[in-house]
Amino acid sequence: LPPEHAAALVVMDQVASHAKKHDKELFTVLKFVQKKEGVPPLAKRVTRDNVVPIYDSRRSLIKACQSIERALSETLTVAITNALLSQQKDKALDYPAARSDFLKSARHVAEHTHVNDKHPLLLLLARAFFTPGFGKFPSRCLPLSVPAAVLPVQGTFWKPLSESMGKVQSGGSVAFAKSVLPYLEVPARLVLATKKNSKPASAALVVDGRTSVGDLLARLTDAEGGRDCMRGLEHWALELSRHSLLRPG
């Protein structure tokens, strides 16, 4: 294993150990992030046994390096976004609640999404939805200090994403639905929050401070082929969100 990747394992182990002592919510997310990439046993060998893993084939080495790189990127992105939300102070916004909401959303993504989807989804969740002022171009509609995920819907009070599934707590794919939710709910809130002339029909999209996206996903949890449909919606939303980040405004 290259020395820089061994060093990355040490860094991730230190970040996770610090979170385990001081921030249980953050540690829960990091645990799933690193476990999905097979990091814990490698980190244990490097940090505790002082043994650098050796691989028999170039293919195995490349696969291990890619897993470590993804895990490092996700670990630092989640930890930094958590720190940013912890430090934000705004009387109009409840940032501690937003931080908790971010970690709950990130946990569902890290735990229940496919390993190939996890990296871009976590980056989008953290950098585009929960980081204040992040974007390649300044927005014409939103103040730079407000994270997109914290916007209230049509003047109502802000509703955490973790509550947007409503009262649905059971079903074949509820956990996966909760991991898909942010990528449909936040864009829907953005549309409603920045819409200058709201039409009466749009009122049906808002229920108790949240959109009807959660209700749609709740119906799909027990539907035949519902999980595949939700994953397709997630990929569609991810692709659209990626493109929107590269466009002015």
C-alpha positions as CSV (number, residue, x, y, z in Angstrom):
1,L,0.0,0.0,0.0
2,P,1.4,3.4,-0.9
3,P,2.6,5.5,2.1
4,E,0.1,8.3,1.4
5,H,-2.8,5.8,1.6
6,A,-1.4,4.4,4.8
7,A,-1.3,8.0,6.2
8,A,-4.9,8.5,5.0
9,L,-5.9,5.5,7.1
10,V,-4.3,7.0,10.2
11,V,-6.1,10.3,9.6
12,M,-9.5,8.6,9.2
13,D,-8.9,6.5,12.4
14,Q,-8.0,9.7,14.3
15,V,-11.0,11.6,13.1
16,A,-13.3,8.7,13.9
17,S,-11.8,8.2,17.4
18,H,-12.2,11.9,18.2
19,A,-15.8,11.8,17.1
20,K,-16.5,8.7,19.1
21,K,-15.4,10.6,22.3
22,H,-16.9,14.0,21.6
23,D,-19.7,13.7,19.0
24,K,-21.7,10.5,18.9
25,E,-23.9,11.6,16.0
26,L,-20.9,12.4,13.8
27,F,-19.3,9.1,14.8
28,T,-22.3,7.1,13.7
29,V,-22.1,8.6,10.2
30,L,-18.3,8.1,10.0
31,K,-18.7,4.5,11.1
32,F,-21.0,3.7,8.2
33,V,-18.9,5.8,5.7
34,Q,-15.7,3.9,6.6
35,K,-17.3,0.5,7.1
36,K,-18.8,0.5,3.6
37,E,-15.3,1.0,2.1
38,G,-13.6,-1.6,4.3
39,V,-11.5,0.9,6.1
40,P,-11.7,-0.2,9.8
41,P,-9.7,-3.5,9.4
42,L,-7.0,-1.7,7.3
43,A,-6.8,1.2,9.7
44,K,-6.4,-1.2,12.6
45,R,-3.5,-3.0,10.9
46,V,-1.7,0.3,10.2
47,T,-2.4,2.2,13.4
48,R,-2.4,-0.6,16.1
49,D,-0.4,-3.4,14.5
50,N,2.0,-1.1,12.6
51,V,1.6,-3.3,9.5
52,V,1.2,-1.9,6.0
53,P,-1.1,-4.2,3.9
54,I,0.5,-5.9,0.9
55,Y,-1.6,-6.9,-2.1
56,D,-1.0,-9.9,-4.5
57,S,-2.3,-8.2,-7.6
58,R,-2.3,-4.7,-9.1
59,R,-6.0,-4.9,-9.5
60,S,-6.5,-5.5,-5.7
61,L,-4.2,-2.7,-4.9
62,I,-6.0,-0.2,-7.1
63,K,-9.4,-1.3,-5.7
64,A,-8.1,-0.8,-2.1
65,C,-6.6,2.6,-3.0
66,Q,-9.8,3.8,-4.5
67,S,-11.8,2.7,-1.5
68,I,-9.4,4.6,0.8
69,E,-9.6,7.7,-1.3
70,R,-13.4,7.7,-1.4
71,A,-13.6,7.1,2.4
72,L,-11.1,9.9,3.1
73,S,-13.1,12.3,0.9
74,E,-16.4,11.4,2.5
75,T,-14.9,11.4,6.1
76,L,-13.4,14.9,5.7
77,T,-16.5,16.3,3.9
78,V,-18.9,15.1,6.5
79,A,-16.6,16.2,9.4
80,I,-16.0,19.7,7.9
81,T,-19.7,20.3,7.1
82,N,-20.6,19.2,10.6
83,A,-18.0,21.7,12.0
84,L,-19.3,24.5,9.8
85,L,-22.9,24.0,10.9
86,S,-21.7,23.8,14.5
87,Q,-20.0,27.2,14.3
88,Q,-22.8,29.1,12.4
89,K,-24.8,31.6,14.4
90,D,-27.9,33.2,13.1
91,K,-30.9,34.2,15.2
92,A,-33.3,33.5,12.3
93,L,-32.1,29.9,11.7
94,D,-31.8,27.0,14.1
95,Y,-28.3,25.8,13.1
96,P,-28.0,23.1,15.8
97,A,-31.1,21.5,14.5
98,A,-29.8,21.9,10.9
99,R,-26.6,20.2,12.0
100,S,-28.5,17.3,13.5
101,D,-30.6,17.0,10.4
102,F,-27.5,16.9,8.2
103,L,-26.1,14.0,10.2
104,K,-29.3,12.1,10.2
105,S,-29.6,12.5,6.4
106,A,-25.9,11.6,5.9
107,R,-26.3,8.5,8.1
108,H,-29.2,7.2,5.9
109,V,-27.2,7.8,2.8
110,A,-24.0,6.2,4.1
111,E,-25.9,3.2,5.5
112,H,-28.5,2.4,2.8
113,T,-27.1,3.5,-0.6
114,H,-25.0,1.4,-2.9
115,V,-21.3,1.9,-2.4
116,N,-20.9,3.3,-6.0
117,D,-23.6,5.9,-5.4
118,K,-22.5,6.9,-1.8
119,H,-19.6,9.2,-2.7
120,P,-21.3,11.6,-5.1
121,L,-24.5,11.6,-3.0
122,L,-22.7,12.6,0.2
123,L,-20.7,15.3,-1.6
124,L,-23.9,16.8,-3.0
125,L,-25.7,16.6,0.4
126,A,-22.8,18.2,2.3
127,R,-21.5,20.8,-0.2
128,A,-24.6,21.8,-2.1
129,F,-27.4,21.4,0.4
130,F,-25.9,22.1,3.8
131,T,-22.8,24.2,3.3
132,P,-23.6,28.0,3.6
133,G,-22.6,30.0,0.6
134,F,-21.2,27.1,-1.4
135,G,-21.5,27.4,-5.2
136,K,-19.4,28.2,-8.3
137,F,-21.6,31.2,-9.0
138,P,-23.5,33.6,-6.7
139,S,-27.2,32.9,-6.6
140,R,-29.7,35.5,-7.9
141,C,-32.3,34.1,-5.5
142,L,-30.7,33.0,-2.3
143,P,-28.6,34.8,0.4
144,L,-25.1,33.2,0.5
145,S,-25.3,32.7,4.2
146,V,-28.3,30.3,4.1
147,P,-27.8,26.6,3.3
148,A,-30.3,25.3,0.7
149,A,-31.6,22.6,3.0
150,V,-32.6,25.1,5.7
151,L,-34.9,27.1,3.6
152,P,-38.5,27.3,4.8
153,V,-41.2,26.3,2.4
154,Q,-43.4,29.2,1.2
155,G,-42.9,31.3,4.3
156,T,-43.8,28.4,6.7
157,F,-41.5,27.4,9.5
158,W,-38.5,25.3,8.6
159,K,-39.1,21.5,8.8
160,P,-36.1,19.2,9.2
161,L,-35.6,16.7,6.3
162,S,-35.7,13.9,8.9
163,E,-39.4,14.7,9.5
164,S,-40.4,15.0,5.9
165,M,-41.4,11.3,5.5
166,G,-44.3,12.1,7.9
167,K,-45.6,9.4,10.1
168,V,-44.6,6.5,7.8
169,Q,-42.2,4.4,9.9
170,S,-42.7,0.9,8.4
171,G,-42.5,-0.7,5.0
172,G,-40.2,-2.7,2.9
173,S,-37.9,0.2,1.8
174,V,-38.5,3.0,4.3
175,A,-34.8,3.2,5.2
176,F,-33.8,3.5,1.6
177,A,-36.6,6.0,1.0
178,K,-35.1,8.2,3.7
179,S,-31.7,8.1,2.0
180,V,-33.4,9.3,-1.3
181,L,-35.5,12.0,0.3
182,P,-33.0,14.9,0.5
183,Y,-32.2,14.8,-3.2
184,L,-35.9,15.4,-4.1
185,E,-37.0,17.4,-1.1
186,V,-34.3,20.1,-1.1
187,P,-34.8,20.9,-4.9
188,A,-38.5,21.0,-4.3
189,R,-38.1,23.5,-1.4
190,L,-35.7,25.6,-3.5
191,V,-38.3,25.9,-6.3
192,L,-41.1,26.8,-3.8
193,A,-38.9,29.2,-1.8
194,T,-37.6,31.1,-4.8
195,K,-40.8,31.2,-6.8
196,K,-41.9,34.8,-7.1
197,N,-45.5,34.2,-8.1
198,S,-46.9,31.1,-6.4
199,K,-49.8,29.5,-8.1
200,P,-52.7,28.1,-6.1
201,A,-51.9,24.7,-7.3
202,S,-48.5,24.8,-5.6
203,A,-50.2,25.0,-2.2
204,A,-51.0,21.3,-2.6
205,L,-47.3,20.6,-2.6
206,V,-46.9,21.9,1.0
207,V,-48.1,20.0,4.0
208,D,-47.2,21.2,7.5
209,G,-44.0,22.9,6.4
210,R,-42.8,20.2,4.1
211,T,-43.4,19.2,0.5
212,S,-45.3,16.2,-0.7
213,V,-42.1,14.4,-1.8
214,G,-42.1,12.4,1.4
215,D,-45.6,11.2,0.7
216,L,-44.6,10.0,-2.8
217,L,-41.7,8.1,-1.4
218,A,-43.8,6.6,1.4
219,R,-46.2,5.2,-1.3
220,L,-43.3,3.7,-3.2
221,T,-41.9,1.9,-0.1
222,D,-44.4,-1.0,-0.5
223,A,-45.1,-0.8,-4.2
224,E,-43.8,-3.5,-6.5
225,G,-40.5,-2.3,-8.0
226,G,-40.7,0.7,-5.7
227,R,-37.0,0.5,-4.6
228,D,-35.8,0.5,-8.2
229,C,-38.1,3.4,-9.0
230,M,-36.7,5.4,-6.0
231,R,-33.1,4.6,-7.0
232,G,-33.9,5.9,-10.5
233,L,-35.4,9.1,-9.1
234,E,-32.3,9.5,-6.9
235,H,-29.9,9.2,-9.9
236,W,-32.1,11.6,-11.9
237,A,-32.1,14.2,-9.1
238,L,-28.3,13.7,-8.6
239,E,-27.6,14.4,-12.3
240,L,-29.9,17.5,-12.4
241,S,-28.4,18.9,-9.2
242,R,-24.8,18.4,-10.6
243,H,-25.7,20.4,-13.7
244,S,-27.5,23.1,-11.8
245,L,-24.3,23.7,-9.7
246,L,-22.4,24.5,-12.8
247,R,-24.9,27.0,-14.1
248,P,-24.9,30.7,-13.1
249,G,-27.7,31.4,-10.5
